[in-house]
């Protein structure tokens, strides 16, 4: 993912995250708290994909 511009703002008791993609399209997400919106912005603006792996506990 290349450069993504994110804007977090408060509108009518809801925190709104707007991500502007390099192609000009805007994605909008609504969150209940500012912290959620900012954390989501960090995750969605990451330049490298994140891989999650589940490890089985050893007995």
N, C-alpha and C positions, 0 to 999 in steps of 0.2 A: 504494500500500500504506500503510495507516495504522500505528499504533503496534504494534510487535512486541517482545515481551519475550524475551530470549535468556539461557540459562544454560549455562555450560560447566563440566563436572565430569569427574573421572577415576574410572572404574569398571573394576576388573579389567584393568589395563594397556591400557585403551582410553579415549580422550577422547570424551565424549558431549556433543553440542550439542542442546539442546532449545529450540525456538522456540514460544512461545505466541502464537497469532494472536488478533486482537480478538474473533473469534467463539468463543473458548475452546478451540479445537482445538490439539493439541500435535503438532509435527513433530519427529522425532528423527533425528539424523545421527551416525554414528560415524566418528572420525578416528584416525589413528595417532599424531599429535602434537598438543600443545596449540596450537602455532602454526597448524596447519591448521584446527583447530576455531574458533579466534578469527577467523581470516581469513574462514572460511565464514560465521560469525555476522555479520561486517561486511557481507559481500556480500548475504546473505539478508535482513538487517534494513534495507537501504537504502530510503529513502522514495521515491526516484525510480528508475524503471527505467533500466537502463544499456543503451545501444545500441552495439554493436560494428560497426565498418565496416572492411572490408579494402580497402586502397588498392593499386592495381597500380603496380609500379615503372615509372617512365618511362624509356624507352630513349633 
